[in-house]
Amino acid sequence: MELVDLYDENRLPLGRTAQRFSKREKGVWRLIAHLCVFDSRGRLLLQQRSSEKRIWPGKWDVSAAGGVSAGETTRTAAARELQEELGLAAEPQELRSVCTVTFNYAFDDYFILKRDVDLRTLHLQKEEVSAVRWATRQQVLDLIRRDAFVPYSENFLAYLFDMARTMEFQSK
């Protein structure tokens, strides 16, 4: 049973937890972490969600994402999700926070990691991820227009590419 911390609309802790997939109370918020890995060529590492996923099965998505467990920070959760879903290790302090988006009673925190990754070295969590690939900004926008991507707005994905372009590249 995975527990999550609960927050009010101002992101103030309510001092209580709930089961991760329990019915959401109106006005009660949760935390979600998203991590976008960009390479030295400016491409975004995408994952294709497993066909077994409850939400958006088979759609392409950013590199890693997931719910934040009780007592965990979104930065730590983003690094954990990257390790669990793709088998790629990153220290939480390597992740740059770029924005928070509110969606469906959740605070969705987005982080960027700039790193060249050989896709052949990744270990995909088959319950979560069916495939990975590198994609340019235009390729991601094309996937959105073809309804093959989790329903992000084109402008938001373009923003993530713009933010990544302003960051220094980290070799690892």
Buried (B, 14 or more C-beta within 10 A) or exposed (E): EEBBBBBEEEEEEBEEBBEBEEEBEEEBBBBBBBBBBBBEEBBBBBBBBBEEBEEEEEBBBBBBBBBBBBEBBBBBBBBBBBBBBBEBEBEBEBBBEBBBBEEEBBBBBBBBBBBBBEEEEBEBBEEBBBEBEBBEBEBBBEBBEEEEBBEBEEEEBBBBBEBBEEEEEEEE
